[in-house]
């Protein structure tokens, strides 16, 4: 039986370990039929649908899906890009899945299937990428401080962010699942520098122009 709920489509099937689907509807793809059909064909027993705006992804249906699932269940998605809006957020979700003992299967990227014998290796690879990104951020920060000292500055007020970096910062701030500290870390700057370029931070984006 296929039931439409407030923000999710729900398909009830057999008991035991479950294959649960997650669909994200973006402004560029308002029709979730392709994702739903593919997940149903793959055997999903329940499907949660996330409706998003251009700047907001509250993740409520993803959280609902994870709250519904138990260890031994598997989360199915159409594409890895539908699981998160940034690499940092993707790593957080993957870590949460691993900690909960929940598998991950990506239909469009068949190699990403933690229910297969190589599944734990996939989680290890994601973890290695996370450590690599963290190391890069640390290295960029240290290089920036070293360059500032060479220029005779202490500790430093980092160089101004460019327009593209400010756009990236605003896009990340629009994601409530990312903290201000995480946004600053992604850009390799301090929180004070972030607020200097975007006064008010997330609250300013929420209020919009006066």
Backbone as JSON, one array per atom type, in Angstrom:
{
  "sequence": "XXXXXXXXXXXXXXXXXXXXXXXXXXXXXXXXXXXXXXXXXXXXXXXXXXXXXXXXXXXXXXXXXXXXXXXXXXXXXXXXXXXXXXXXXXXXXXXXXXXXXXXXXXXXXXXXXXXXXXXXXXXXXXXXXXXXXXXXXXXXXXXXXXXXXXXXXXXXXXXXXXXXXXXXXXXXXXXXXXXXXXXXXXXXXXXXXXXXXXXXXXXXXXXXXX",
  "N": [[0.85, -1.2, 0.0], [0.61, 2.17, -0.86], [1.12, 5.15, 0.67], [0.39, 8.57, 1.07], [1.93, 10.93, 3.02], [2.27, 13.88, 5.14], [4.79, 15.15, 4.47], [6.03, 13.13, 3.23], [6.25, 10.19, 1.22], [4.96, 7.01, 1.83], [5.65, 3.63, 1.91], [4.5, 0.57, 2.79], [5.78, -2.55, 3.68], [7.17, -5.83, 4.0], [8.17, -7.33, 7.18], [11.04, -7.47, 9.44], [14.52, -6.77, 8.63], [14.76, -3.64, 7.01], [14.51, -1.92, 3.85], [14.83, 1.25, 3.27], [13.78, 4.14, 1.59], [15.02, 7.38, 0.54], [14.14, 10.46, -0.7], [14.98, 13.47, -2.3], [13.61, 16.48, -3.21], [14.41, 18.94, -5.42], [14.63, 22.49, -6.35], [15.19, 22.46, -9.07], [14.28, 20.06, -9.86], [11.34, 19.22, -9.48], [9.69, 17.07, -9.63], [9.34, 14.07, -8.14], [9.01, 11.56, -9.18], [10.72, 9.9, -10.77], [12.82, 9.2, -9.01], [11.33, 7.94, -6.99], [10.1, 5.79, -8.35], [12.37, 4.33, -9.11], [13.45, 3.63, -6.63], [11.37, 2.12, -5.57], [11.36, 0.02, -7.41], [13.77, -1.08, -6.75], [13.2, -2.24, -4.41], [12.46, -0.85, -2.09], [10.77, -0.42, 0.99], [9.64, 1.61, 2.38], [9.33, 5.04, 1.8], [10.73, 8.19, 2.21], [10.16, 11.61, 1.6], [11.81, 14.59, 0.87], [11.13, 17.93, 0.65], [12.58, 20.76, -0.75], [13.72, 24.19, -0.71], [15.3, 26.78, -2.7], [17.31, 27.71, -1.03], [17.12, 26.4, 1.35], [17.34, 23.53, 3.36], [15.97, 21.6, 5.52], [16.2, 19.04, 6.39], [14.37, 17.45, 7.73], [12.89, 15.2, 6.94], [14.89, 13.39, 6.33], [15.98, 13.05, 8.85], [13.72, 11.95, 10.01], [13.56, 9.56, 8.61], [15.94, 8.29, 9.45], [15.41, 8.12, 12.14], [13.33, 6.34, 12.12], [14.48, 4.03, 11.22], [16.37, 1.04, 12.05], [19.24, -0.68, 13.46], [20.84, -2.66, 11.06], [19.04, -2.16, 9.06], [18.71, -0.65, 5.75], [19.5, 2.33, 4.03], [18.25, 3.71, 1.12], [19.1, 5.63, -1.73], [18.73, 7.73, -4.65], [20.86, 9.16, -5.83], [24.13, 10.07, -4.71], [24.36, 12.78, -4.43], [21.91, 13.57, -3.56], [21.82, 13.14, -0.9], [23.11, 14.99, 0.66], [24.09, 18.49, 0.85], [26.62, 19.38, 0.82], [30.07, 18.36, 0.96], [31.03, 18.19, 3.53], [28.67, 17.96, 5.03], [27.77, 15.56, 3.98], [29.66, 13.73, 4.96], [29.05, 13.86, 7.67], [26.47, 12.73, 7.71], [27.02, 10.16, 6.73], [28.7, 9.19, 8.74], [26.88, 9.12, 10.82], [25.12, 7.15, 9.92], [26.83, 4.93, 9.9], [27.47, 4.72, 12.63], [24.97, 4.08, 13.65], [24.6, 1.61, 12.64], [23.4, 1.31, 10.19], [22.92, 0.54, 6.8], [24.0, 1.77, 3.54], [22.85, 2.4, 0.32], [23.35, 3.36, -2.95], [21.67, 4.06, -5.81], [22.36, 5.18, -8.35], [25.1, 5.28, -8.21], [26.45, 2.54, -8.21], [28.6, 1.34, -6.97], [28.66, 2.27, -4.44], [27.59, 0.74, -1.93], [26.98, -0.36, 1.03], [26.05, -2.72, 1.97], [27.19, -4.76, 0.7], [30.04, -7.07, 0.48], [32.27, -5.36, 0.42], [31.47, -3.24, 1.89], [32.2, -2.04, 4.46], [34.65, -1.05, 3.77], [33.96, 1.09, 2.17], [32.89, 2.91, 4.04], [35.25, 3.39, 5.42], [36.73, 4.66, 3.46], [35.25, 7.03, 3.1], [35.73, 8.09, 5.63], [38.49, 8.51, 5.47], [38.6, 10.49, 3.49], [37.38, 12.54, 4.91], [39.27, 13.04, 6.93], [41.34, 13.86, 5.29], [40.3, 16.23, 4.18], [40.08, 17.74, 6.52], [42.77, 17.96, 7.21], [43.7, 19.48, 5.05], [42.33, 21.9, 5.46], [43.45, 22.69, 7.91], [46.11, 22.99, 7.11], [45.87, 25.08, 5.22], [45.04, 27.14, 6.91], [47.27, 27.41, 8.62], [49.22, 28.14, 6.75], [48.2, 30.59, 5.96], [48.42, 32.08, 8.32], [51.19, 32.03, 8.6], [51.96, 33.48, 6.34], [50.86, 35.92, 7.02], [52.44, 36.61, 9.19], [54.87, 36.96, 7.93], [54.33, 39.26, 6.55], [54.39, 40.96, 8.59], [52.27, 40.95, 10.35], [50.41, 40.02, 13.21], [48.95, 37.1, 14.01], [46.57, 37.26, 12.85], [44.55, 39.1, 10.83], [42.68, 37.84, 8.38], [42.91, 37.94, 4.77], [40.51, 39.73, 2.76], [37.38, 38.19, 1.89], [36.52, 36.98, -1.32], [33.97, 37.69, -3.83], [32.88, 35.27, -4.76], [33.54, 33.51, -2.69], [32.07, 34.64, -0.63], [29.5, 34.18, -1.58], [29.5, 31.39, -1.43], [29.75, 31.12, 1.33], [27.32, 32.22, 2.22], [25.53, 30.4, 1.1], [26.18, 28.09, 2.52], [25.6, 28.96, 5.12], [22.88, 29.12, 4.9], [22.11, 26.58, 5.24], [20.74, 24.91, 7.81], [21.85, 22.75, 9.1], [24.52, 23.08, 9.25], [26.91, 24.49, 11.37], [27.95, 27.83, 12.36], [30.63, 27.83, 12.95], [31.5, 25.59, 11.52], [31.06, 26.44, 8.91], [32.9, 28.56, 8.75], [35.22, 27.07, 9.08], [35.19, 25.51, 6.75], [35.81, 27.48, 4.9], [38.28, 28.21, 5.68], [38.72, 30.29, 7.47], [38.34, 32.53, 10.33], [35.58, 32.7, 12.69], [35.03, 35.35, 13.36], [36.0, 36.72, 11.17], [34.24, 35.79, 9.24], [31.82, 36.91, 10.17], [32.51, 39.53, 9.82], [32.37, 39.9, 7.1], [29.8, 39.06, 6.56], [27.69, 40.56, 8.2], [25.83, 39.85, 11.09], [25.45, 37.29, 10.29], [23.84, 34.14, 10.01], [21.31, 34.99, 10.9], [20.97, 37.4, 9.61], [20.65, 36.59, 6.98], [18.25, 35.27, 7.21], [16.48, 37.32, 7.83], [16.64, 38.93, 5.62], [16.88, 41.58, 3.08], [16.42, 44.93, 4.23]],
  "CA": [[0.0, 0.0, 0.0], [1.41, 3.39, -0.98], [0.37, 6.16, 1.4], [0.99, 9.89, 1.03], [1.88, 11.63, 4.3], [2.41, 15.33, 5.01], [5.99, 15.5, 3.74], [6.71, 11.91, 2.8], [5.51, 9.06, 0.68], [5.26, 5.86, 2.68], [5.3, 2.34, 1.33], [4.64, -0.46, 3.82], [6.08, -3.86, 3.12], [7.38, -6.93, 4.94], [8.89, -7.02, 8.4], [12.47, -7.75, 9.44], [15.37, -5.66, 8.19], [14.04, -2.88, 5.99], [15.18, -1.11, 2.85], [14.07, 2.5, 3.36], [14.23, 5.1, 0.6], [15.0, 8.81, 0.83], [14.07, 11.25, -1.94], [15.05, 14.91, -2.1], [13.07, 17.23, -4.34], [15.1, 20.23, -5.52], [13.94, 23.46, -7.21], [15.41, 22.11, -10.47], [13.63, 18.78, -10.13], [10.2, 19.21, -8.58], [8.95, 15.83, -9.79], [10.12, 12.99, -7.53], [8.54, 10.27, -9.69], [11.83, 9.07, -11.22], [13.49, 8.65, -7.84], [10.41, 7.04, -6.29], [9.95, 4.56, -9.15], [13.62, 3.57, -9.05], [13.59, 3.06, -5.28], [10.36, 1.05, -5.45], [11.82, -1.12, -8.21], [14.91, -1.68, -6.05], [12.69, -2.98, -3.26], [12.24, -0.05, -0.89], [9.51, -0.7, 1.66], [9.09, 2.88, 2.84], [10.08, 6.12, 1.16], [10.56, 9.53, 2.78], [10.44, 12.64, 0.59], [12.22, 15.9, 1.4], [10.91, 19.06, -0.25], [13.52, 21.82, -0.42], [13.7, 25.43, -1.47], [16.61, 27.04, -3.27], [18.33, 28.01, -0.02], [16.85, 25.75, 2.62], [17.17, 22.09, 3.45], [15.93, 21.39, 6.97], [16.57, 17.67, 6.69], [13.43, 16.83, 8.66], [12.5, 13.86, 6.48], [16.06, 12.53, 6.49], [16.02, 12.71, 10.27], [12.59, 11.05, 10.26], [13.93, 8.25, 8.07], [16.95, 7.69, 10.31], [14.76, 7.8, 13.41], [12.46, 5.19, 11.88], [15.28, 2.85, 10.92], [17.09, 0.36, 13.13], [20.48, -1.35, 13.04], [20.58, -3.74, 10.11], [18.28, -1.62, 7.93], [19.52, 0.0, 4.71], [18.95, 3.54, 3.44], [18.45, 3.76, -0.32], [18.95, 6.94, -2.37], [18.94, 7.7, -6.09], [22.21, 9.65, -6.11], [24.81, 10.55, -3.51], [24.13, 14.22, -4.35], [20.63, 13.81, -2.91], [21.93, 12.87, 0.54], [23.65, 16.17, 1.36], [24.36, 19.63, -0.03], [28.05, 19.67, 0.86], [30.87, 17.19, 1.33], [31.08, 18.17, 4.99], [27.39, 17.42, 5.51], [27.72, 14.16, 3.57], [30.46, 12.96, 5.9], [28.3, 13.79, 8.93], [25.38, 11.76, 7.55], [27.61, 8.82, 6.6], [29.16, 8.78, 10.07], [25.68, 8.81, 11.61], [24.65, 5.85, 9.44], [27.75, 3.89, 10.36], [27.31, 4.58, 14.08], [23.67, 3.45, 13.93], [24.56, 0.27, 12.05], [22.5, 1.37, 9.04], [23.62, 0.45, 5.53], [23.72, 2.8, 2.53], [22.88, 1.91, -1.06], [23.12, 4.46, -3.9], [21.29, 3.41, -7.06], [23.09, 5.71, -9.5], [26.51, 4.94, -8.02], [26.28, 1.17, -7.7], [29.75, 0.93, -6.16], [28.41, 2.68, -3.06], [26.6, -0.18, -1.35], [27.66, -0.9, 2.22], [25.52, -4.05, 2.3], [28.03, -5.73, 0.0], [31.23, -7.42, 1.25], [33.22, -4.25, 0.51], [30.75, -2.13, 2.5], [32.96, -1.35, 5.49], [35.72, -0.31, 3.1], [33.37, 2.36, 1.71], [32.86, 3.8, 5.19], [36.63, 3.77, 5.72], [37.14, 5.63, 2.44], [34.63, 8.3, 3.47], [36.45, 8.6, 6.79], [39.79, 8.99, 5.01], [38.36, 11.76, 2.82], [37.09, 13.53, 5.95], [40.55, 13.39, 7.54], [42.1, 14.59, 4.28], [39.76, 17.58, 4.11], [40.45, 18.4, 7.76], [44.2, 18.28, 7.11], [43.84, 20.58, 4.09], [41.87, 23.13, 6.11], [44.47, 23.05, 8.89], [47.29, 23.45, 6.38], [45.58, 26.4, 4.65], [45.02, 28.11, 8.01], [48.64, 27.62, 9.06], [49.92, 28.88, 5.7], [47.7, 31.96, 6.01], [49.03, 32.73, 9.48], [52.61, 32.21, 8.3], [52.06, 34.58, 5.38], [50.56, 37.15, 7.74], [53.61, 36.95, 10.0], [55.89, 37.47, 7.01], [53.94, 40.64, 6.22], [54.5, 41.78, 9.79], [51.01, 40.99, 11.08], [50.33, 38.98, 14.21], [47.79, 36.3, 14.21], [46.03, 37.72, 11.81], [43.3, 39.41, 10.15], [42.82, 37.25, 7.05], [42.53, 38.76, 3.62], [39.07, 39.79, 2.53], [36.8, 37.14, 1.06], [36.04, 37.42, -2.62], [32.53, 37.57, -4.04], [32.52, 33.85, -4.88], [33.62, 32.92, -1.35], [30.94, 35.15, 0.14], [28.32, 33.43, -2.05], [29.6, 30.05, -0.84], [29.48, 31.25, 2.76], [25.89, 32.43, 2.4], [24.85, 29.15, 0.77], [26.38, 27.17, 3.64], [24.86, 29.48, 6.27], [21.46, 28.84, 4.69], [21.88, 25.19, 5.64], [20.69, 24.9, 9.28], [22.59, 21.63, 9.65], [25.92, 23.48, 9.39], [27.1, 25.56, 12.34], [28.77, 28.94, 11.87], [32.02, 27.38, 13.06], [31.78, 24.67, 10.42], [31.14, 27.25, 7.69], [34.18, 29.25, 8.79], [36.26, 26.07, 8.87], [35.19, 25.15, 5.33], [36.41, 28.57, 4.14], [39.62, 28.43, 6.18], [38.77, 31.58, 8.14], [37.78, 32.54, 11.68], [34.19, 33.14, 12.74], [34.98, 36.81, 13.37], [36.17, 37.16, 9.78], [32.99, 35.49, 8.56], [30.84, 37.92, 10.57], [32.92, 40.83, 9.28], [31.91, 39.95, 5.71], [28.35, 38.86, 6.56], [27.23, 41.02, 9.51], [24.61, 39.2, 11.53], [25.52, 35.87, 9.95], [22.64, 33.42, 9.57], [20.1, 35.77, 11.2], [20.84, 38.43, 8.57], [20.11, 35.93, 5.79], [16.85, 34.94, 7.47], [15.65, 38.53, 7.81], [16.64, 39.46, 4.26], [17.13, 43.01, 2.99], [15.44, 45.78, 4.92]],
  "C": [[0.88, 1.23, 0.0], [0.6, 4.54, -0.4], [1.11, 7.49, 1.33], [0.81, 10.55, 2.38], [2.17, 13.1, 4.06], [3.62, 15.73, 4.18], [6.69, 14.27, 3.18], [5.74, 10.95, 2.16], [5.91, 7.84, 1.49], [4.77, 4.59, 2.01], [5.54, 1.27, 2.37], [4.82, -1.81, 3.16], [6.27, -4.88, 4.22], [8.16, -6.48, 6.15], [10.36, -7.37, 8.27], [13.27, -6.53, 9.05], [14.71, -4.97, 7.0], [14.98, -2.13, 5.06], [14.34, 0.15, 2.72], [14.65, 3.51, 2.38], [14.14, 6.54, 1.08], [15.1, 9.57, -0.49], [14.15, 12.72, -1.58], [14.58, 15.6, -3.37], [13.72, 18.61, -4.35], [14.3, 21.18, -6.4], [14.09, 23.13, -8.69], [14.72, 20.81, -10.86], [12.48, 18.6, -9.16], [9.41, 17.91, -8.64], [9.77, 14.66, -9.24], [9.84, 11.62, -8.13], [9.69, 9.35, -10.1], [12.53, 8.4, -10.04], [12.62, 7.62, -7.14], [10.29, 5.71, -7.04], [11.2, 3.69, -9.05], [13.79, 2.91, -7.69], [12.59, 1.94, -5.05], [10.82, -0.19, -6.2], [12.98, -1.84, -7.53], [14.48, -2.42, -4.79], [12.46, -2.19, -2.0], [10.84, -0.3, -0.32], [8.86, 0.55, 2.22], [9.97, 3.98, 2.27], [9.71, 7.46, 1.79], [10.96, 10.56, 1.73], [10.69, 13.99, 1.25], [11.96, 16.96, 0.34], [11.83, 20.19, 0.18], [13.24, 23.06, -1.24], [15.1, 25.65, -2.01], [17.69, 27.24, -2.23], [18.15, 27.23, 1.26], [16.69, 24.24, 2.47], [17.16, 21.76, 4.93], [16.24, 19.96, 7.36], [15.6, 16.94, 7.58], [13.05, 15.42, 8.24], [13.68, 12.89, 6.51], [16.18, 12.1, 7.94], [14.89, 11.75, 10.62], [12.92, 9.64, 9.78], [14.92, 7.54, 8.99], [16.36, 7.31, 11.67], [13.87, 6.57, 13.3], [13.27, 3.9, 11.74], [16.0, 2.3, 12.15], [18.36, -0.28, 12.57], [20.15, -2.55, 12.16], [19.74, -3.31, 8.93], [19.23, -0.96, 6.94], [18.78, 1.21, 4.16], [19.28, 3.55, 1.96], [18.22, 5.16, -0.86], [19.26, 6.8, -3.85], [20.37, 8.08, -6.43], [22.83, 10.17, -4.83], [24.6, 12.05, -3.32], [22.81, 14.55, -3.66], [20.67, 13.59, -1.41], [22.39, 14.09, 1.31], [23.95, 17.26, 0.35], [25.83, 20.03, -0.02], [28.79, 18.41, 1.27], [30.92, 17.06, 2.84], [29.81, 17.55, 5.56], [27.27, 15.94, 5.16], [28.48, 13.28, 4.55], [29.72, 12.8, 7.23], [27.19, 12.74, 8.84], [25.94, 10.34, 7.48], [28.09, 8.3, 7.95], [27.98, 8.38, 10.95], [25.13, 7.44, 11.21], [25.52, 4.73, 9.99], [27.58, 3.64, 11.85], [26.03, 3.85, 14.44], [23.58, 2.04, 13.37], [23.62, 0.17, 10.87], [23.32, 1.36, 7.75], [23.22, 1.58, 4.59], [23.87, 2.18, 1.15], [22.49, 3.04, -2.0], [22.87, 3.85, -5.28], [22.11, 3.87, -8.26], [24.59, 5.43, -9.42], [26.56, 3.56, -7.37], [27.43, 0.72, -6.81], [29.56, 1.3, -4.69], [27.25, 1.85, -2.52], [27.26, -0.87, -0.17], [27.1, -2.24, 2.65], [26.32, -5.15, 1.62], [29.28, -6.02, 0.84], [32.23, -6.28, 1.42], [32.62, -3.06, 1.26], [31.54, -1.35, 3.53], [34.12, -0.56, 4.89], [35.21, 1.04, 2.62], [33.34, 3.36, 2.86], [34.27, 4.28, 5.54], [37.14, 4.81, 4.73], [36.54, 7.0, 2.74], [35.36, 8.93, 4.65], [37.8, 9.17, 6.41], [39.65, 10.33, 4.31], [38.11, 12.87, 3.84], [38.38, 13.99, 6.62], [41.41, 14.2, 6.58], [41.63, 16.03, 4.2], [40.15, 18.37, 5.35], [41.91, 18.84, 7.73], [44.44, 19.45, 6.16], [43.44, 21.9, 4.71], [42.9, 23.62, 7.11], [45.7, 23.63, 8.21], [47.06, 24.85, 5.8], [45.6, 27.48, 5.73], [46.43, 28.44, 8.46], [49.43, 28.43, 8.04], [49.49, 30.34, 5.71], [48.31, 32.73, 7.16], [50.51, 33.0, 9.24], [52.81, 33.38, 7.35], [51.8, 35.91, 6.06], [51.75, 37.59, 8.58], [54.72, 37.53, 9.13], [55.6, 38.92, 6.65], [53.95, 41.54, 7.45], [53.22, 41.89, 10.57], [50.99, 39.84, 12.05], [48.97, 38.33, 14.21], [46.69, 36.51, 13.29], [44.72, 37.97, 11.32], [43.42, 38.89, 8.73], [42.41, 38.21, 5.94], [41.03, 38.68, 3.4], [38.61, 38.63, 1.65], [36.35, 37.75, -0.27], [34.54, 37.2, -2.75], [32.09, 36.11, -4.09], [32.54, 33.18, -3.51], [32.47, 33.39, -0.47], [29.66, 34.44, -0.27], [28.32, 32.02, -1.46], [29.25, 30.09, 0.65], [27.99, 31.4, 3.02], [25.11, 31.16, 2.12], [24.98, 28.15, 1.92], [25.63, 27.63, 4.88], [23.37, 29.22, 6.14], [21.1, 27.41, 5.05], [21.9, 25.1, 7.16], [21.46, 23.75, 9.9], [24.08, 21.93, 9.78], [26.02, 24.62, 10.39], [27.96, 26.66, 11.72], [30.24, 28.55, 11.91], [32.41, 26.47, 11.92], [31.91, 25.42, 9.1], [32.49, 27.95, 7.62], [35.32, 28.28, 8.51], [36.35, 25.67, 7.41], [35.9, 26.2, 4.49], [37.83, 28.86, 4.59], [39.8, 29.78, 6.83], [38.23, 31.45, 9.55], [36.32, 32.99, 11.61], [34.08, 34.66, 12.71], [35.15, 37.37, 11.96], [34.89, 36.93, 8.98], [31.94, 36.54, 8.88], [31.21, 39.3, 10.03], [32.41, 41.0, 7.85], [30.4, 39.77, 5.6], [27.83, 39.26, 7.94], [25.9, 40.39, 9.89], [24.57, 37.73, 11.2], [24.21, 35.3, 9.46], [21.37, 34.24, 9.79], [19.88, 36.85, 10.15], [20.27, 37.83, 7.3], [18.63, 35.64, 5.97], [15.96, 36.15, 7.36], [15.58, 39.15, 6.43], [16.89, 40.95, 4.26], [16.03, 43.81, 3.63], [14.5, 46.41, 3.91]]
}
